[in-house]
Amino acid sequence: MSVALDIVNLTKRYGAMAAVKDLSFQVRQDEILGIAGPNGAGKTTLFDVISGLAAPSEGRIALFGEDITACRADEICHLGLARTFQLNAVFDSMTVEENLLTTAYFGRHHRSFPGLRFDRQSRIDCDETLELVGLADLRRRPALELTVLQRKMLMLAGALATSPRILMLDEPVGGLTHDEIGHCANVLRRVRQERGMTIVLIEHVMSFVTALADRVLVLHHGAKLYEGSVDGMTRSEEVVSAYLGASGVRALKQETEGQDHVATA
């Protein structure tokens, strides 16, 4: 299986503080990697550096074998890496459809103003993505009027509309109810099945991670604390001590045992 994302000795410093420290890992094509860790572990900073929003202090980043370490965020997006954010970053004054058309149009190629005119392929991608995430019936609704779940689905759709090869999701189910988390899990399963998508996700809701992820990477103070299976994570003394705690392990096992509607495709 080929390597979709290759991170080698990556470091990001802010003054004397290293938010990410000498971090190396790979993401294989078509897998789902869950990234976990306590607040302040460097998870979102890692996403910012990989997606080009922040420049690395040291290290190398390769996307399907191509070095993207010094690339801008728009260049990285055009090369096939799309991400979402913790906050619901959509265009509130636009409709759902207009949001998707905009991301589909600008997300794949460099475009120049003036003369904005959505092309046929952008409209096709918009329609297909709206169906995939379940927002087709809301296409004319202003984004400002959407629920939290619908806004998260719109943000996911915006990333998908750029036709990425790898999708990075920053806390995709934060603030959602148990049933809404199950809905998101099922949407991501469809995305993986229908588009063969490689997915990297940051999430604190561990039942969501265990239901979807093939492997887990746990960060602590910007460094790798654990990489491997979910079962192995719950048995790691370092992870239990720094992140889960004994009560967290028990809660995770209870959530996993009772998450039928999350774990069922």
Stockholm file with secondary structure:
# STOCKHOLM 1.0

chainA/1-265         MSVALDIVNLTKRYGAMAAVKDLSFQVRQDEILGIAGPNGAGKTTLFDVISGLAAPSEGRIALFGEDITACRADEICHLGLARTFQLNAVFDSMTVEENLLTTAYFGRHHRSFPGLRFDRQSRIDCDETLELVGLADLRRRPALELTVLQRKMLMLAGALATSPRILMLDEPVGGLTHDEIGHCANVLRRVRQERGMTIVLIEHVMSFVTALADRVLVLHHGAKLYEGSVDGMTRSEEVVSAYLGASGVRALKQETEGQDHVATA
#=GR chainA/1-265 SS CCEEEEEEEEEEEETTEEEEEEEEEEEETTCEEEEECCTTSSHHHHHHHHTTSSCCSEEEEEETTEECTTCCHHHHHHTTEEECCSSCCSCTTSBHHHHHHHHHHHSSSCCCSSCCCCCHHHHHHHHHHHHHHTCGGGTTSBGGGCCHHHHHHHHHHHHHTTCCSEEEEESTTTTCCHHHHHHHHHHHHHHHHHHCCEEEEECSCHHHHHHHCSEEEEEETTEEEEEECHHHHHHCHHHIIIIIHHHHHHHHHHHHHTCHHHHCC
#=GC SS_cons         CCEEEEEEEEEEEETTEEEEEEEEEEEETTCEEEEECCTTSSHHHHHHHHTTSSCCSEEEEEETTEECTTCCHHHHHHTTEEECCSSCCSCTTSBHHHHHHHHHHHSSSCCCSSCCCCCHHHHHHHHHHHHHHTCGGGTTSBGGGCCHHHHHHHHHHHHHTTCCSEEEEESTTTTCCHHHHHHHHHHHHHHHHHHCCEEEEECSCHHHHHHHCSEEEEEETTEEEEEECHHHHHHCHHHIIIIIHHHHHHHHHHHHHTCHHHHCC
//
